[in-house]
């Protein structure tokens, strides 16, 4: 619009200026031609009657007779002959006459003219040499020069009227051009704005968004292409979602179907563990191996079931106000880690909050278990208040191992992610950190992994401390 307005203003101004110049030149040319023609006619009529060589009185009378050619009395005439001069108006200084006009009249027989601005007004100065006809019918200069000055008051008024007319025509023309620019810009920007809103709508997940296609110009082609792209994207996303749903349902169904035979296998392995001491060494080793692998498989199935609940949005928080430090002590004690893991915990009831005790136990257990398996002792758990004890609590789990490789850090919370240097086959399911992240996120908190400057990995959990909130469903 700005560019269109500038072009319109430039075009309007240029057109007005050209029209003004041509009209002005026409007005001045017409006036100039009329004055010169009238002067020539008057001089041609009076010249044959002049006494030659003229006296000053004859020159004065000649100048006055030439001036009377204009009935309105606006002409002022100067007549010169060999160093003396007379004017039609006594004591007229004739300031408008310039040396250039004098020199031009003295050097040629043609009539010359010049527009001169003096005293705030414009005058037309005309000069010519009086000639006589020679026997050879050629004009012969008489030595008498006539100069005329005419104030161009009416011409100036006409020019001023032209300026006013151009201004009055330019402003409406510019206004009309701006209105046209507005309509043109609106016609272009309306589909562009619609495209922007549709793009934003698709970015927000509304894949059924479509544009109305009107006309057959480039914007209509763009809208049609957008609709085709959105339809293809919607179809692709729908297929991906269907595949993801089938995969989730498959994992959930498999996990559910495995629970019954695993329960039976666990019961059998428990009996075999009790009899392992009375079996021969090779059989006892095989029994213990089967028992360990059965426990790992049962844990993997439970983790898969939990992940399936998160994916399906069926996980629910059961909040209870508890002493966070005491909850962490119970988690460590239930797994036999009390003597293995160092703790830095506040005193009883110093840091309380509404959390899901079971999910907090899963978070702490998975982070500490990961540190024990992949790090090195000592492993330390530290609980502290966040910026304000009424706002959040911070749990830090650190180890003294080699730390996490930089290329692994962005992926540590991914499901089943393994690094050749950081993880081989262990007793972990590969879902522990992913479950920890899901449980922390469900509480509205955050979990981060990093390396300590002094060596070892550090996992930092920040949990908001609710006071009067009721249980809520998983926001995912």
C-alpha positions as CSV (number, residue, x, y, z in Angstrom):
1,X,0.0,0.0,0.0
2,X,2.8,2.4,0.8
3,X,4.5,1.7,-2.5
4,X,1.2,2.0,-4.4
5,X,0.5,5.3,-2.6
6,X,4.0,6.6,-3.4
7,X,3.7,5.7,-7.0
8,X,0.2,7.2,-7.2
9,X,1.4,10.4,-5.5
10,X,4.4,10.6,-7.8
11,X,2.3,10.0,-10.9
12,X,-0.3,12.5,-9.9
13,X,2.2,15.1,-9.0
14,X,4.2,14.6,-12.2
15,X,1.0,14.8,-14.3
16,X,-0.1,17.9,-12.5
17,X,3.3,19.5,-12.9
18,X,3.5,18.7,-16.6
19,X,0.0,19.9,-17.2
20,X,0.7,23.1,-15.3
21,X,3.9,23.7,-17.2
22,X,2.2,23.3,-20.6
23,X,-0.7,25.5,-19.6
24,X,1.6,28.1,-18.2
25,X,3.7,28.2,-21.3
26,X,0.6,28.4,-23.4
27,X,-0.7,31.4,-21.5
28,X,2.6,33.2,-21.5
29,X,3.2,32.4,-25.2
30,X,-0.1,33.7,-26.2
31,X,0.4,36.9,-24.2
32,X,3.9,37.3,-25.5
33,X,2.9,36.8,-29.2
34,X,0.1,39.3,-28.8
35,X,2.3,42.0,-27.3
36,X,5.1,41.5,-29.9
37,X,2.6,41.5,-32.8
38,X,0.9,44.6,-31.5
39,X,4.3,46.4,-30.9
40,X,5.5,45.6,-34.4
41,X,2.3,46.8,-36.0
42,X,2.4,50.1,-34.0
43,X,6.1,50.7,-34.8
44,X,5.5,49.8,-38.5
45,X,2.7,52.3,-38.6
46,X,4.6,55.2,-36.9
47,X,8.1,54.7,-38.3
48,X,7.5,56.1,-41.8
49,X,6.3,59.4,-40.3
50,X,9.4,59.9,-38.1
51,X,11.7,62.9,-38.9
52,X,15.1,61.5,-39.4
53,X,17.4,61.9,-37.7
54,X,15.0,62.3,-34.8
55,X,15.4,64.9,-32.0
56,X,14.7,64.2,-28.4
57,X,11.3,65.7,-28.7
58,X,10.5,63.4,-31.7
59,X,11.7,60.4,-29.7
60,X,9.6,61.3,-26.7
61,X,6.5,61.7,-28.9
62,X,7.4,58.4,-30.7
63,X,7.6,56.6,-27.4
64,X,4.3,58.1,-26.2
65,X,2.6,57.2,-29.5
66,X,3.8,53.6,-29.3
67,X,2.6,53.3,-25.7
68,X,-0.9,54.5,-26.7
69,X,-1.2,51.3,-28.7
70,X,-2.4,49.6,-25.5
71,X,-5.7,51.3,-24.4
72,X,-5.4,50.2,-20.8
73,X,-2.2,52.2,-20.4
74,X,0.0,49.3,-19.1
75,X,2.7,49.8,-21.7
76,X,5.8,51.7,-20.8
77,X,8.1,52.5,-23.8
78,X,11.7,53.6,-24.1
79,X,13.1,54.9,-27.4
80,X,16.8,55.4,-28.0
81,X,19.0,56.9,-30.7
82,X,22.7,57.3,-30.7
83,X,23.3,57.7,-26.9
84,X,20.1,59.6,-25.9
85,X,16.8,58.1,-24.9
86,X,13.3,59.2,-24.1
87,X,10.4,57.3,-22.3
88,X,6.7,57.4,-22.6
89,X,6.4,58.2,-18.9
90,X,8.6,61.1,-17.8
91,X,11.5,60.3,-15.5
92,X,10.8,56.5,-15.8
93,X,14.1,54.7,-14.8
94,X,13.0,51.6,-16.9
95,X,14.7,49.3,-14.4
96,X,13.3,46.2,-16.1
97,X,15.6,46.6,-19.1
98,X,18.6,44.3,-18.8
99,X,22.0,44.6,-20.5
100,X,21.4,41.3,-22.2
101,X,18.3,42.7,-24.0
102,X,20.2,45.9,-25.0
103,X,23.0,43.8,-26.4
104,X,20.7,41.5,-28.3
105,X,18.7,44.4,-29.9
106,X,22.0,46.1,-30.9
107,X,23.4,43.0,-32.5
108,X,20.4,41.8,-34.6
109,X,17.3,43.0,-36.4
110,X,15.0,40.4,-34.9
111,X,12.6,41.3,-32.1
112,X,13.9,39.9,-28.7
113,X,12.0,39.5,-25.5
114,X,12.7,38.5,-21.9
115,X,10.6,37.9,-18.8
116,X,12.0,39.8,-15.8
117,X,10.9,39.5,-12.2
118,X,11.4,42.7,-10.2
119,X,9.7,44.1,-7.1
120,X,7.7,40.9,-6.6
121,X,6.1,41.0,-10.0
122,X,6.9,39.6,-13.5
123,X,7.1,41.9,-16.6
124,X,7.7,41.2,-20.2
125,X,10.4,43.2,-21.8
126,X,10.5,43.5,-25.6
127,X,13.1,45.1,-27.7
128,X,13.4,45.8,-31.5
129,X,15.3,48.0,-33.9
130,X,13.3,50.4,-36.2
131,X,14.2,49.7,-39.9
132,X,13.5,51.5,-43.2
133,X,13.0,49.9,-46.5
134,X,16.1,50.3,-48.8
135,X,16.0,50.6,-52.6
136,X,17.0,46.9,-52.7
137,X,13.8,46.2,-50.6
138,X,16.0,45.0,-47.7
139,X,15.4,46.3,-44.2
140,X,18.0,48.9,-43.2
141,X,18.5,49.7,-39.5
142,X,17.7,53.3,-38.6
143,X,19.6,53.4,-35.3
144,X,16.4,53.9,-33.4
145,X,15.7,51.2,-30.8
146,X,12.4,50.7,-29.1
147,X,12.0,48.9,-25.8
148,X,8.7,47.9,-24.2
149,X,7.8,46.6,-20.7
150,X,4.4,45.2,-19.9
151,X,3.5,43.9,-16.4
152,X,2.1,40.4,-16.7
153,X,-0.5,40.8,-13.9
154,X,-3.3,39.1,-15.7
155,X,-1.0,36.3,-16.9
156,X,0.2,35.8,-13.3
157,X,-3.4,35.6,-12.2
158,X,-4.1,33.0,-14.8
159,X,-1.0,31.0,-13.7
160,X,-2.1,31.2,-10.0
161,X,-5.5,30.0,-11.1
162,X,-3.8,27.1,-12.9
163,X,-1.8,26.2,-9.7
164,X,-5.0,26.2,-7.7
165,X,-6.8,24.1,-10.3
166,X,-3.9,21.6,-10.4
167,X,-3.9,21.4,-6.6
168,X,-7.6,20.9,-6.5
169,X,-7.4,18.2,-9.1
170,X,-4.3,16.5,-7.6
171,X,-5.6,16.0,-4.0
172,X,-8.8,14.2,-5.1
173,X,-6.8,12.2,-7.6
174,X,-4.4,11.2,-4.9
175,X,-7.3,10.3,-2.5
176,X,-8.9,8.2,-5.2
177,X,-5.6,6.5,-5.8
178,X,-5.2,5.7,-2.1
179,X,-8.8,4.3,-2.0
180,X,-8.0,2.1,-5.0
181,X,-4.8,1.0,-3.2
182,X,-6.9,0.1,-0.1
183,X,-9.3,-1.9,-2.2
184,X,-6.5,-3.6,-4.1
185,X,-4.6,-4.3,-0.8
186,X,-7.7,-5.6,0.8
187,X,-8.3,-8.0,-2.1
188,X,-4.8,-9.3,-1.8
189,X,-4.5,-9.3,2.0
190,X,-7.8,-10.9,2.7
191,X,-6.8,-14.3,1.3
192,X,-3.3,-13.9,2.8
193,X,-4.8,-13.3,6.2
194,X,-7.1,-16.3,5.7
195,X,-4.1,-18.4,4.8
196,X,-2.2,-17.2,7.9
197,X,-5.2,-18.1,10.1
198,X,-5.5,-21.5,8.4
199,X,-1.8,-22.2,8.8
200,X,-2.0,-21.3,12.5
201,X,-5.1,-23.5,12.9
202,X,-3.2,-26.5,11.4
203,X,-0.2,-25.8,13.6
204,X,-2.6,-26.0,16.6
205,X,-3.7,-29.5,15.4
206,X,-6.9,-28.7,13.5
207,X,-6.0,-30.7,10.4
208,X,-9.5,-30.4,8.9
209,X,-9.0,-26.7,8.3
210,X,-9.6,-25.6,4.7
211,X,-9.6,-22.4,2.7
212,X,-12.4,-21.1,0.4
213,X,-11.2,-20.9,-3.2
214,X,-12.6,-17.9,-5.0
215,X,-11.5,-16.9,-8.5
216,X,-8.8,-18.2,-10.7
217,X,-5.8,-16.0,-9.9
218,X,-2.5,-17.0,-8.2
219,X,-4.0,-16.6,-4.7
220,X,-6.8,-19.0,-5.7
221,X,-4.2,-21.5,-6.9
222,X,-2.3,-21.0,-3.6
223,X,-5.5,-21.7,-1.6
224,X,-6.2,-24.8,-3.7
225,X,-2.6,-26.0,-3.2
226,X,-3.0,-25.4,0.5
227,X,-6.2,-27.4,0.7
228,X,-4.6,-30.3,-1.1
229,X,-1.5,-30.2,1.2
230,X,-3.8,-30.0,4.3
231,X,-5.8,-32.9,3.1
232,X,-2.7,-35.0,2.4
233,X,-1.3,-34.0,5.8
234,X,-4.6,-34.9,7.5
235,X,-4.6,-38.3,5.8
236,X,-1.0,-39.0,6.7
237,X,-1.4,-38.0,10.3
238,X,-4.6,-40.0,10.6
239,X,-2.7,-43.1,9.3
240,X,0.2,-42.4,11.7
241,X,-2.2,-42.0,14.6
242,X,-4.0,-45.2,13.6
243,X,-0.7,-47.1,13.4
244,X,0.4,-45.6,16.7
245,X,-2.9,-46.6,18.3
246,X,-2.5,-50.1,17.0
247,X,1.0,-50.3,18.3
248,X,0.0,-49.1,21.7
249,X,-2.9,-51.5,21.8
250,X,-0.6,-54.3,20.7
251,X,1.9,-53.5,23.5
252,X,-0.9,-53.2,26.0
253,X,-2.6,-56.5,24.9
254,X,0.7,-58.3,24.8
255,X,1.6,-57.1,28.3
256,X,-1.8,-58.0,29.6
257,X,-1.7,-61.5,28.1
258,X,1.8,-62.1,29.5
259,X,0.8,-61.3,33.1
260,X,-1.0,-64.6,33.6
261,X,1.7,-66.9,32.4
262,X,4.3,-64.8,34.1
263,X,2.4,-65.1,37.4
264,X,2.5,-68.9,37.0
265,X,6.2,-68.8,36.0
266,X,7.0,-66.6,39.1
267,X,5.2,-69.1,41.3
268,X,7.2,-72.0,39.8
269,X,10.5,-70.1,40.1
270,X,9.8,-69.4,43.7
271,X,9.4,-73.1,44.4
272,X,12.5,-73.9,42.4
273,X,14.5,-71.2,44.3
274,X,13.6,-72.9,47.6
275,X,14.7,-76.3,46.2
276,X,17.9,-74.9,44.5
277,X,20.0,-75.6,47.5
278,X,19.2,-79.4,47.3
279,X,19.9,-79.6,43.5
280,X,23.2,-80.3,41.8
281,X,25.3,-77.2,41.0
282,X,24.5,-77.0,37.3
283,X,20.8,-77.4,37.8
284,X,20.8,-74.9,40.7
285,X,22.6,-72.3,38.4
286,X,20.1,-72.8,35.7
287,X,17.2,-72.5,38.2
288,X,18.6,-69.2,39.5
289,X,19.1,-67.9,36.0
290,X,15.5,-68.7,35.1
291,X,14.3,-67.1,38.3
292,X,16.3,-63.8,37.6
293,X,15.1,-63.6,34.0
294,X,11.5,-64.2,35.1
295,X,11.8,-61.3,37.5
296,X,13.2,-59.1,34.8
297,X,10.5,-60.1,32.4
298,X,7.8,-59.4,35.0
299,X,9.3,-56.0,35.7
300,X,9.4,-55.3,31.9
301,X,5.7,-56.3,31.5
302,X,4.7,-54.0,34.5
303,X,6.7,-51.1,32.9
304,X,5.0,-51.7,29.6
305,X,1.6,-51.7,31.2
306,X,2.4,-48.4,32.9
307,X,3.7,-46.9,29.7
308,X,0.5,-48.0,27.9
309,X,-1.6,-46.3,30.6
310,X,0.4,-43.0,30.0
311,X,0.0,-43.3,26.3
312,X,-3.7,-43.9,26.6
313,X,-4.2,-41.0,29.0
314,X,-5.6,-43.4,31.6
315,X,-3.0,-42.7,34.3
316,X,-4.4,-40.9,37.3
317,X,-2.8,-39.0,40.2
318,X,-3.8,-39.9,43.7
319,X,-2.5,-37.0,45.7
320,X,-1.9,-37.1,49.4
321,X,0.0,-34.6,51.6
322,X,3.1,-36.4,52.8
323,X,6.5,-35.7,54.3
324,X,8.8,-35.9,51.2
325,X,11.9,-36.8,53.1
326,X,10.2,-39.7,54.9
327,X,8.8,-40.9,51.5
328,X,12.4,-41.0,50.1
329,X,13.7,-42.9,53.1
330,X,11.0,-45.5,52.7
331,X,11.8,-45.9,49.0
332,X,15.5,-46.6,49.8
333,X,14.7,-48.9,52.7
334,X,12.2,-51.0,50.8
335,X,14.9,-51.8,48.2
336,X,17.7,-52.3,50.6
337,X,19.6,-49.1,49.5
338,X,19.6,-47.4,52.9
339,X,23.3,-48.3,53.6
340,X,24.3,-48.0,49.9
341,X,23.0,-44.5,49.1
342,X,24.0,-41.3,50.9
343,X,21.2,-38.9,51.7
344,X,20.9,-35.2,52.5
345,X,17.4,-34.8,53.6
346,X,15.6,-32.1,55.8
347,X,14.2,-33.0,59.1
348,X,10.7,-34.4,59.8
349,X,7.8,-32.4,58.4
350,X,10.1,-29.6,57.2
351,X,9.1,-30.2,53.6
352,X,5.6,-31.4,52.9
353,X,3.5,-31.4,49.8
354,X,0.6,-33.0,48.0
355,X,2.0,-35.7,45.6
356,X,1.2,-39.2,44.5
357,X,3.3,-41.3,46.9
358,X,3.4,-44.3,44.6
359,X,4.6,-42.3,41.6
360,X,7.1,-40.4,43.7
361,X,8.4,-43.8,44.8
362,X,8.7,-44.8,41.2
363,X,10.6,-41.6,40.3
364,X,13.1,-41.9,43.1
365,X,13.6,-45.7,42.7
366,X,14.2,-45.4,38.9
367,X,16.7,-42.5,39.3
368,X,18.6,-44.2,42.1
369,X,18.6,-47.6,40.4
370,X,19.9,-46.0,37.2
371,X,22.7,-44.3,39.2
372,X,23.7,-47.6,40.9
373,X,23.7,-49.6,37.6
374,X,25.4,-47.1,35.3
375,X,27.3,-44.8,37.6
376,X,29.7,-45.4,40.5
377,X,29.4,-45.1,44.2
378,X,28.9,-43.1,46.2
379,X,25.4,-42.3,45.1
380,X,23.7,-39.4,46.8
381,X,20.1,-38.3,47.1
382,X,19.5,-34.7,48.1
383,X,16.1,-33.1,48.9
384,X,15.7,-29.3,49.2
385,X,13.2,-26.6,48.8
386,X,13.0,-24.7,45.5
387,X,12.9,-21.0,45.3
388,X,10.3,-21.1,48.0
389,X,9.3,-24.0,50.1
390,X,5.6,-23.2,49.4
391,X,6.2,-23.5,45.7
392,X,8.4,-26.5,44.8
393,X,10.8,-29.2,46.0
394,X,14.0,-30.2,44.3
395,X,15.3,-33.8,44.4
396,X,18.9,-34.4,43.1
397,X,20.3,-37.8,42.5
398,X,24.1,-37.8,41.8
399,X,26.7,-40.5,41.3
400,X,30.5,-40.6,41.0
401,X,30.8,-42.4,37.7
402,X,32.2,-41.3,34.4
403,X,29.1,-39.2,33.6
404,X,26.9,-39.3,30.6
405,X,28.4,-38.8,27.1
406,X,27.4,-35.5,25.5
407,X,25.8,-37.2,22.5
408,X,23.7,-39.4,24.9
409,X,22.4,-36.6,27.2
410,X,19.6,-35.5,24.8
411,X,18.3,-39.1,24.6
412,X,18.5,-40.4,28.2
413,X,14.7,-40.2,28.8
414,X,13.8,-41.9,25.5
415,X,12.2,-45.4,25.7
416,X,14.6,-48.3,25.2
417,X,17.5,-45.9,24.2
418,X,20.9,-47.5,24.5
419,X,24.4,-46.2,23.9
420,X,27.2,-48.6,23.2
421,X,29.5,-46.8,25.6
422,X,26.9,-46.1,28.3
423,X,24.6,-49.1,28.3
424,X,24.8,-52.7,27.5
425,X,22.4,-55.5,28.5
426,X,21.7,-55.0,32.2
427,X,18.9,-55.9,34.6
428,X,17.1,-52.7,33.7
429,X,14.1,-52.7,31.3
430,X,15.1,-49.6,29.4
431,X,12.0,-47.8,30.5
432,X,13.0,-46.6,34.0
433,X,14.0,-43.1,33.0
434,X,11.1,-42.7,30.6
435,X,8.7,-43.7,33.4
436,X,10.4,-41.3,35.8
437,X,9.9,-38.5,33.3
438,X,6.3,-39.3,32.7
439,X,5.5,-39.4,36.4
440,X,7.3,-36.1,37.0
441,X,5.5,-34.5,34.1
442,X,2.2,-35.8,35.4
443,X,2.8,-33.9,38.6
444,X,3.5,-30.7,36.6
445,X,7.2,-30.8,37.3
446,X,10.4,-31.2,35.3
447,X,13.4,-33.6,35.3
448,X,16.8,-32.8,33.8
449,X,20.0,-34.8,33.2
450,X,23.5,-33.3,33.3
451,X,27.1,-34.0,34.2
452,X,28.7,-32.5,37.3
453,X,31.9,-30.5,36.8
454,X,33.7,-32.8,39.3
455,X,32.5,-35.9,37.5
456,X,29.5,-38.1,37.6
457,X,25.9,-37.6,36.4
458,X,23.2,-35.6,38.2
459,X,19.5,-35.9,37.7
460,X,17.4,-33.0,39.0
461,X,13.7,-33.3,39.7
462,X,11.6,-30.2,40.5
463,X,8.1,-30.9,41.8
464,X,5.4,-28.3,42.5
465,X,4.0,-28.6,46.0
466,X,0.3,-28.4,45.9
467,X,-1.7,-27.8,49.0
468,X,-5.4,-27.9,48.3
469,X,-5.8,-29.6,44.9
470,X,-7.8,-32.6,44.2
471,X,-6.5,-35.6,42.2
472,X,-6.3,-34.9,38.4
473,X,-6.0,-37.0,35.3
474,X,-2.8,-37.2,33.2
475,X,-2.6,-34.0,31.1
476,X,-1.2,-35.9,28.2
